[in-house]
């Protein structure tokens, strides 16, 4: 029987417990990926789509599918499990785009494919990895146990809303500061300073998680 909070029990242990039939293990395992999937979903939903469906809706649907189909998962590692969840979410996002966007533009339906969505989500995943590398001074002990992009998403979720927004617009959508400023209702100079402060805080959060993961730093 597993003890401790979901955050204190690693994904490998939760995967093993879930395979052994411990009824709460799957839910506890999935809870470790909430921020990761929400960040990825956010990169795929533009402002028009968000009036109809939220990133949280996408994550909830993905979790329901993963819980139902967990018996089909054959991997053993955190990286394999996050890739499996990502695959499920890609299918859900593709259905959303088809339902809400392509239904209104049937002439472009044939130009959209599931592979297009996969490529888009893969790009966002690479952007997360690049952002982690740029803000990580040393290899993380915790990252040896958990998928690095998942850890980064947890750190992003801890940022203030305006910090998280400027990082998403600048680093994930690749918008120039002028466009970021327009979307956030600020000047380009103010946005640039906000972005630098956000990256500083993100780096501090990453380093704190590294420190917590070191032996002897359990309290």
Residue pairs with C-beta under 8 A, 6 or more apart in sequence:
1 22
2 9
2 13
2 14
2 17
2 22
2 24
2 25
2 28
6 14
6 28
6 29
6 31
6 32
7 32
9 28
10 78
10 145
10 146
11 29
11 32
11 78
11 81
11 145
11 146
12 76
12 77
12 78
12 145
14 25
14 28
14 29
14 32
15 25
15 29
15 76
15 78
15 81
17 25
18 25
18 26
18 29
18 70
26 66
26 67
26 70
27 67
29 81
30 63
30 66
30 67
30 85
32 146
32 150
33 81
33 82
33 85
33 150
34 59
35 150
35 153
35 154
35 156
35 157
36 82
36 85
36 147
36 149
36 150
36 153
36 154
37 55
37 58
37 59
37 62
37 85
37 86
37 89
38 55
38 56
38 58
38 59
38 153
38 157
39 55
39 124
39 128
39 153
39 156
39 157
39 168
39 172
40 86
40 89
40 121
40 124
40 125
40 128
40 153
41 55
41 58
41 59
41 89
41 93
42 55
42 168
43 120
43 121
43 124
43 127
43 168
43 172
43 173
44 93
44 97
44 117
44 120
44 121
44 124
45 53
45 54
45 55
45 58
45 93
45 96
49 96
49 97
49 100
49 101
52 100
53 96
53 100
58 89
58 92
58 93
58 96
59 89
61 92
62 85
62 88
62 89
62 92
65 88
65 92
66 73
66 84
66 85
66 88
69 88
73 81
73 84
75 81
75 83
75 84
78 145
78 146
78 147
78 150
79 147
82 147
82 149
82 150
86 121
86 125
89 121
90 114
90 117
90 118
90 121
91 114
93 117
93 121
94 112
94 114
94 117
97 112
97 117
98 109
98 112
102 108
102 109
102 112
124 172
125 149
127 171
127 172
128 149
128 152
128 153
128 172
129 148
129 149
129 152
130 171
131 152
131 167
131 171
131 202
132 148
132 149
132 151
132 152
132 206
135 199
135 202
135 203
135 206
136 203
136 206
136 210
137 203
137 207
138 210
140 148
140 151
140 206
140 209
140 210
140 213
141 210
141 213
141 214
142 151
142 209
142 210
142 212
142 213
143 151
143 210
145 213
151 206
151 209
152 206
154 209
155 202
155 205
155 206
155 209
156 164
156 167
156 168
156 202
157 164
158 205
159 167
159 198
159 201
159 202
159 205
162 184
162 194
162 198
163 194
163 197
163 198
163 201
163 202
164 198
165 184
166 180
166 184
166 191
166 194
166 195
166 198
167 195
167 198
167 199
167 202
169 175
169 179
169 180
169 183
169 184
170 177
170 180
170 195
175 183
177 188
177 191
177 192
177 195
178 188
180 188
180 191
180 195
181 187
181 188
181 190
181 191
184 191
184 194
186 194
211 217
